[in-house]
């Protein structure tokens, strides 16, 4: 059981680590945090610049290459890819928002 402020949620380890695997895992929580921060930050940038962003959604994937670990002492992602879908803006506005997001 994890807590953040007054919210509580269950986090579990993966089955291959000997855990029940009945809830989201720490790596999944990490990726979800990165994706939701991206969505929120894009909304803030759009609002601050008066860009009519209707909605933002994100899809994130992370991967671990066990044959080429980043570190030998702890398992970490080799990489991650964040895909952002912006609605209500032109391609030029979307590209500008993403560039500002990437520079933060």
C-alpha positions as CSV (number, residue, x, y, z in Angstrom):
1,X,0.0,0.0,0.0
2,X,1.4,3.4,-1.0
3,X,0.2,6.8,0.1
4,X,0.5,10.3,-1.5
5,X,-1.1,13.0,0.5
6,X,-4.5,11.6,1.4
7,X,-4.7,9.1,-1.5
8,X,-3.8,5.4,-1.1
9,X,-3.1,2.8,-3.8
10,X,-1.8,-0.7,-4.1
11,X,1.5,-1.4,-5.8
12,X,2.7,-4.9,-6.4
13,X,5.8,-6.5,-7.9
14,X,5.9,-8.6,-11.0
15,X,5.2,-12.3,-10.9
16,X,8.8,-13.1,-12.2
17,X,10.1,-11.5,-9.0
18,X,8.0,-13.8,-6.8
19,X,5.2,-11.3,-6.2
20,X,1.5,-11.9,-6.7
21,X,1.4,-9.5,-9.7
22,X,-2.2,-8.4,-8.8
23,X,-1.6,-4.7,-9.0
24,X,0.4,-2.1,-10.9
25,X,4.2,-2.4,-10.5
26,X,6.7,0.2,-9.5
27,X,8.0,0.5,-13.2
28,X,4.4,1.0,-14.3
29,X,3.8,3.7,-11.7
30,X,7.0,5.4,-12.8
31,X,6.0,5.4,-16.5
32,X,2.5,6.7,-15.6
33,X,4.0,9.5,-13.6
34,X,6.2,10.6,-16.5
35,X,3.2,10.5,-18.9
36,X,0.9,12.4,-16.6
37,X,3.5,15.0,-15.9
38,X,3.9,15.5,-19.7
39,X,0.1,15.9,-20.2
40,X,-0.2,18.4,-17.3
41,X,2.9,20.4,-18.4
42,X,1.6,20.7,-22.0
43,X,-1.8,21.9,-20.7
44,X,0.0,24.6,-18.5
45,X,2.2,25.7,-21.4
46,X,-0.8,26.0,-23.8
47,X,-2.8,27.9,-21.2
48,X,0.1,30.3,-20.5
49,X,0.4,31.0,-24.2
50,X,-3.3,31.2,-24.9
51,X,-3.2,28.2,-27.3
52,X,-6.6,26.6,-27.6
53,X,-5.5,23.1,-26.7
54,X,-8.7,21.0,-26.4
55,X,-7.2,17.8,-25.0
56,X,-3.9,15.9,-24.5
57,X,-3.4,12.2,-24.2
58,X,-0.2,10.2,-23.7
59,X,1.0,6.7,-24.4
60,X,4.3,5.7,-22.9
61,X,6.3,2.5,-23.3
62,X,9.5,1.6,-21.5
63,X,11.8,-1.3,-22.2
64,X,14.4,-3.2,-20.4
65,X,17.1,-5.2,-22.2
66,X,18.3,-7.7,-19.7
67,X,21.2,-8.6,-21.9
68,X,22.5,-5.0,-22.0
69,X,21.6,-3.6,-18.6
70,X,22.2,0.1,-18.0
71,X,23.4,-0.7,-14.5
72,X,24.5,-4.0,-13.0
73,X,23.4,-3.2,-9.4
74,X,19.8,-2.4,-10.1
75,X,17.3,-3.0,-12.9
76,X,16.4,0.2,-14.8
77,X,14.8,1.0,-18.1
78,X,17.1,1.1,-21.1
79,X,14.7,3.6,-22.7
80,X,11.2,4.9,-22.9
81,X,9.1,6.5,-25.6
82,X,6.4,9.0,-24.9
83,X,3.8,9.6,-27.6
84,X,1.6,12.7,-27.1
85,X,-1.7,13.3,-28.9
86,X,-2.8,16.9,-29.0
87,X,-6.3,18.0,-30.1
88,X,-7.6,21.4,-31.0
89,X,-4.3,22.9,-32.2
90,X,-2.6,23.2,-35.6
91,X,0.5,21.0,-36.4
92,X,2.7,24.1,-36.0
93,X,1.2,24.8,-32.5
94,X,1.5,21.2,-31.5
95,X,5.2,21.1,-32.6
96,X,5.9,24.3,-30.7
97,X,4.2,23.0,-27.5
98,X,6.2,19.8,-27.7
99,X,9.5,21.6,-28.2
100,X,8.7,23.8,-25.2
101,X,7.8,20.7,-23.2
102,X,11.1,19.0,-24.2
103,X,13.1,22.1,-23.1
104,X,11.8,22.1,-19.6
